[in-house]
Amino acid sequence: MYYIGKARSPYGPHKTQEVILEELKKRGFDVSFTKHHWAGDLPFGIVIVEGEKGHVAVRWSLGREFTFELEKTDKETFDEFIEDTVEYTNADSD
């Protein structure tokens, strides 16, 4: 299964990743692998997660409060979502 999501967060990149992973765990996702891309001068990034329930990519941006949306998708859309975000940010990974 493949999932893409969007999040708003009032936190920096590291705390935002933690909050996104917590939200995924609440929704029944296990986390066996995670990768986080962001650019220090841009207020957004992407968290990529793999687990038994599927592959998840969540694009986040700064906002006043934490919000989270998630939808099921196909592999092609999932891959394009990641490629477009990483290409746009020309991001470093953590």
C-alpha positions in Angstrom: 0.0 0.0 0.0 1.1 3.6 -0.7 0.0 6.7 1.1 0.7 10.4 0.7 0.0 13.1 3.1 0.2 16.7 4.0 1.0 18.3 7.4 1.3 21.7 8.9 3.5 22.1 11.9 4.6 25.0 14.2 7.8 23.1 14.9 11.2 22.8 13.3 12.2 19.9 11.1 13.3 17.4 13.8 10.3 17.9 16.1 8.0 17.9 13.0 9.3 14.5 12.0 8.7 13.2 15.6 5.1 14.4 15.6 4.4 13.0 12.1 5.8 9.6 13.2 3.7 9.7 16.4 0.6 10.5 14.3 1.3 7.6 11.9 1.7 5.2 14.9 -1.7 6.4 16.3 -3.2 5.4 12.9 -1.8 1.9 13.1 1.4 2.3 11.0 4.6 0.6 12.2 7.8 2.3 11.3 10.7 0.1 10.1 12.5 2.8 8.1 12.3 6.6 7.9 14.0 9.3 5.9 13.5 13.1 6.2 14.4 15.7 3.5 14.2 19.4 4.0 16.1 22.6 3.0 17.2 24.8 5.8 16.2 28.0 4.0 12.7 26.7 3.0 9.8 26.2 5.5 8.9 22.7 4.4 10.1 19.2 3.8 9.1 15.6 3.4 9.1 12.6 5.7 9.3 9.1 4.0 8.3 6.0 6.0 8.3 2.3 5.3 6.6 -0.4 7.4 4.5 -3.5 7.2 1.3 -1.5 6.5 2.9 0.3 3.5 4.9 3.2 2.3 4.1 6.7 3.4 5.3 10.1 2.2 4.2 13.2 4.1 5.0 16.7 2.8 5.0 19.2 5.7 5.1 23.0 5.9 5.2 25.5 8.7 1.9 26.6 10.2 0.3 27.9 13.4 -0.8 24.5 14.6 -0.3 20.8 13.8 -2.7 19.4 11.1 -2.4 16.1 9.3 -4.1 14.6 6.2 -3.4 11.1 4.7 -4.7 9.4 1.6 -4.2 6.1 -0.1 -2.6 6.3 -3.6 -0.8 4.2 -6.2 3.0 3.6 -6.6 3.4 6.0 -9.5 1.7 8.9 -7.7 3.6 8.1 -4.6 7.0 8.2 -6.4 6.1 11.4 -8.3 5.1 13.1 -5.0 8.5 12.3 -3.5 10.5 13.2 -6.6 8.7 16.5 -7.1 9.2 17.5 -3.4 12.9 16.5 -3.2 13.6 18.1 -6.6 11.9 21.3 -5.6 13.8 21.6 -2.3 17.1 20.2 -3.7 17.1 18.9 -0.2 19.7 17.6 2.2 18.7 14.5 4.1 18.9 13.7 7.7 
